[in-house]
């Protein structure tokens, strides 16, 4: 894994530790990872996602 991907992975883990969502109350914070990919880049992007 590249240094950049390790950095991003670490950031996501840090954010995940800050989740405060209470499903009973329906309140709090959550973290998610959203990627927007152009259709023409989809095949390459999926191959990168699978590799990581």
N, C-alpha and C positions, 0 to 999 in steps of 0.2 A: 504494500500500500504506500502511496506517495506521502510525503510530509504534509502536503496540503490536505489530502483526504483524512489523514490522522488528526490534523488540526480541526477540521470540520466535525469529524466523529466525536472528538473530545468536547467540542462546543455543544453538540446535541446531547451528549451525556450530562453535561453541566446543566443544561436547560431541563432535561428530564428529571433531575433531582429537585427542581423547583416547582414541580407540578403540585397543585393544591386542590385539584378537582374532587368534589364530594358528590358522588352519583346520587346519594339520597336527597341532597339539597339541590342538585343541579347547578351548583356554583363553583367557582374557583378557576384556576388556569390550567391549560394543557399545552403541550408542545407538539408540533408536527413538522414534518419535513416535506415541503412542496417543491416540486421541480416542474417547470414549464419547458416543453421541448417542441421545437418546430417539427412539423410532419416530415420534412425532408431529412431531419437529423434523428428521427426516432429509432431506426435500426441501430445506428452507432451508439446512441444514448443507452438503449436497452442492453447492448453488449457491455458497456462500461458499468452499468448498474449490476449486471450479473457477475462481473469480474470482482466487484468490490463486495 
